[in-house]
Amino acid sequence: MRRLLLSVGILISSLVLMIPAAQITLAADAPTIAVVTPYMAQPGTQFMVEAFQAYGKQKGWTVNVIDTAGDVAAVVSRLEDVANQGVKAIVLNVDPSQVSAGLQAAKKANIPVFGMDAGTDPLLVANVTSNGYAMASETATYIVDRLNGKGNVVMFTFDPYPPVQKRGVIAKAIFGNNPDIKILDNITPDVKDGGIADSRAKMEAVLAANPQKGSISAVWSAWDQPALGALQAIEGAGRQNEGIVIVGIDANPQALDAISKGGNFEASVAQDFNGIGSTVGDLINTYLGGGKINQSVYYVPTKLVTKANVADFLKK
């Protein structure tokens, strides 16, 4: 009897010791995915990353988010770091041409890199984004139509980031195709704090330089943060009743709220940030499972938001 109890005790002790080891093995098998971006101060980036994190959680992945807080150069060293750590994949949210040394480090380590609203590059497996050309076309055309093809427009653009740079190219082309539309100023705001404060300051300078009523007809912004800064400047100067039309892109919560009030901020384009984040997750899941990625860019649908349909987006 004593031998039987001793044997049972040994067996139970062995099982207890084996449980943690099994858990460790399972944890080790779970892939680690690194997300690297300098743009976490931007609401759109936050929404995309959160959607990707939620997708990764469902898959049992470990998702490490690395934010360089507006420092694009620092992205290179962080890419090198995660490449040396042997992550299973990297998600990049920055212009890939500006961080080629980091991408080369990932390539050398045989780690696939996926763009999340980044630019296209041979060193990326694929990039998931919205169609910037289409979004800019919708918002620039909206302004041209609202102004009946005549007026002075202030633009807020940001060429260092490909998804935003292409929006400015299309908007300028559309405005340039209307001879009575004049680009009064083309501003590149500082985005380290998100872009609202610096855009407000720069718009205040434009307003001061153009004090006459009707001297500024519209503000076209390549994304919502500068548009919101411009709105604050216009309201702060007491010029909200001059009919200055403001449009943005992203349809973030602040922009939706402004559009719903029926003031100067009239339109934005709703990007499906959840769709972008989850589509990146789908591509990584396919790739890690041995599947093929058949194209270099995947576009997620967008929709123009105005006062006529903003209530539908506020419900979401």
N, C-alpha and C positions, 0 to 999 in steps of 0.2 A: 504493500500500500504506500509506503514511504517512497519507494522507487517511482511509483506511478505519479504521485504528487510532484516529485522532483522533476520528472519528465514534462509534466504539464506546465510547471512553472518555467522551465527552460524554453518551452515552445511559446508561451505567452510573452516572455521577455524578448524573444527573437522577433515576434510579430510587432511588438511595440517599437523596437529599434528599426524595423524595416519601414514603418509608416513615414517617418520624416524623410528618409532617403528617397522614397517614392515621390513624395511631394517635391523635394528638391529637383529630382529628375524631370518632373512635369514642368516645373518653373523654368528650368534650364532650356527645355525644348520650346518654350513660348518665344516667338521672335521679338526682338527689340527693334522698333522703328524710330528713327530720329527725325524730328521736324525742325528745320533751321530757317529762321526769318529775322529780318531787322524791323519788321513792320507790325508788331503786335499792338502798337498804339492805335492802329487803324481798326475800326469796328468790323469791316469786311474780313480782314485777316483773322480776327478773333473768332468770328462765326465759322469760318472755314476750318480753322484748327480745332475748334470745339466739336464740329461735326466729325472730323477725322478721328479725334480722340474717342468719341462715342462709338464709331465704327470699330476701332481697334479694341475697345473694351469688350464688345460683343464677340470678337474673334479670339479674345484671350491674349492679345498682343500687349507688350509693354511699349508705351508711346512716350518718348522723351522730347519735350518741346524746348528748344533753345532760341531765346530772343536776344539779339545783339543790340536792341534798343536804338535803331536808326543807324548803326555803324555797319555799313555794307562791307568794308574791308575786313572787319572781324569775322564775317561769315566764312571767309577762306580758312582761317585757323580752326574754326569750330567744325567745319567739314572735315578737315584733316584729323581732328580729334576723334570724331565719331567713326571715321574710316579706320583709324587705328584700334578703336574699341570693338570693331567687328560686328556692327549692327547688321541686320538683315536687309534693310533698305533705308533710303534717305528721302525725305520729302522736302523740296526746296521752294521757298516763296521769295524770290528775288531774281533780278536779271541774271541769267546764267553766264552771260558773256563777261560779267564783272567779277565772277568768282571761279574762273576756269582752272586756276591752280588747285582749288579745293575739289573741283569735279574730277580733275586728273588723279588726285589722291584716292578718291572713291573708285575710280575706274581701275587703278592699280590694285586695289584691295578686292576687286570683283564685287563691289556693292552697287546695286542698281539705284539710280536717282530718278525721282518722279517730280515733275513740276506741279505745283498747286497755285494756279493763277500766276505762273512765271512766264518766261519767254521760251521759245523753242530753241533747241540746241542739240547737236549730234550726241552730246554726252548725257542727255536725258533720255530715258526710255520713252516717256510721253509727258505731255503737259495738259492739264485739265483747266479750263478757263471758260469765261463767257466770251462771246464774239464782240470784241471791242469796237470793231469797225461798224457793226450794226447798231450798237448802243449809242455811239457818237453820232451816227447818221440820224437816229430818231430824235435825239435831244437838240442837235443843231438845226434840223429841219423844223422842229417845234418852234424854235426861236425865230427862224426866218418867216414862218407862217404867222406867228403872233405879231411880228413887226411889219407884216405886209411887205417884206423884202427891203425895208429901209430903216437904218438906225446904227448906233454905235454900240459895239459889244466889247465887254471886258472878258478875257479868257484866263482861266486858271488851268495850267497844264503841269506835267511832271515827266520830262523826257527820260530821266534815269531808270524808269521802271517800264519795261516793254508793254504790259497790258494797258497802262495808262498813256504811254507815249503815242500808241497808234490811235487812241481816241482823239488826241489833239490834232493829229495829221488829217483825219477825216473831217473834223469840225472846221478846220481852217479851209479845207478844200470846198466845203459846202458854202461857207461864208464868202470865200473868194469867188464863187460862181454867181454871186449876187452883187452886182456892181454898186448898189446903194447901201450895202452893208459894210461898215468900216470896223476893223479890229482896233479899238482904242488903246488897248494894252494887253500884253500877254505875260502873265505872272507865273513864276515858279515859287510856290510857298515852301517854307521850311516845315518838314513833316515830322520832326523828331518828337514834338508834343502832340501829334495827331493832325496838325494842320489848321485847326480852327483859329487859334490865337494869332498866328502869323498872317493868315489870310485876312483876318479882320483888320490888322494893322496896315497891310498893304492896300486893302480896299479903301480904308480911311484916307490914305494918301491920294488915291485916284479920285475920290469924291472931292477932296480939297482942291485938287488941280482942275476939276471940272464942276464948278459950283452952280452953273446955270441949270435950271429945270429943263429936262429933255436932252441934256448933253450926254447922258448915259441911258441907253435903251434897254440893255440886257446884260446879264452875267451868265456866261457858259462855263461850267466847271466840269473837269474830267472825272471828279468824284465828289461826294457829298460834303466832306469836311470843309473845303474852301468855300463851297456854296453857302454853308451855314455861317462861316466867318464873314462872308460878304453881306449876308442878310443882317447879321448883328451890326455891321458897320453902317448899312443903309438906315436901319431903324435908329441907331445911335445918333446919326446925323439928322434925324427927323425928315428923311427923304423917302419914306416908305409909300407916300401917296403920289409919287411921280410916275408910277406905272413901270418901274424897272422890273423886268422879267428875269427870274433866276431859275436855272435848271442845274441838276447834278446827275450823278450816276451812283448807284448802289441801293438807294431806297432804305437807308439805315433808319432806326427808330426815330431819331431826331428829325430827319428829313421828312419822314412820313407825317410826323406831328405838325411840322411846318406847312406841308402841303395841305393837310386837312383844315388848317385855319383860313385858307383862302387868301393869303397875303401874296407877297412878292415871289416866294418860292413856289413855283407852279408845277414842276415836273421833275421826275427822276426815273431811273430804270432799275427795276428790281432784279438783282442777280440772285440766283438760287445757290446761296453759299453752302447750305446743307448738302445740296446736290453735288457741288464741286468737291467738298470734303469726302463725301461717301463714294463718289466716283473714283477719286484717287485711291481710296481704300479698296474698291473693287479691282482696280488694275493691279495693285500690289498683291492682293490675294490671288489673282489669276497668275501673275508672274511667279510668285513663290510656289504656287502649285504646279508649275511646269507648263502653264498655258502660254499662248502667244499673244502679244500686243500688236495689233495690226496697223495702227496709225500713230503719228507723232503728236497730234493735237486732238483733244476731245472737247467739243463745245457743249455747255449746259445752257438750256433755253433761258431767255430773259423776257421781261414785259415792262412796257412803259406805264408809269404810274402818274396820274393827274388827280385833280380833285374829284373827277367823275368816278374813279374806281379806287381811291385811296382807302375807303372804308373796308374793302375786301382784304387789304393787306394789314390794316390795323387789327383786324380780327385774328390774324395769324400770330 
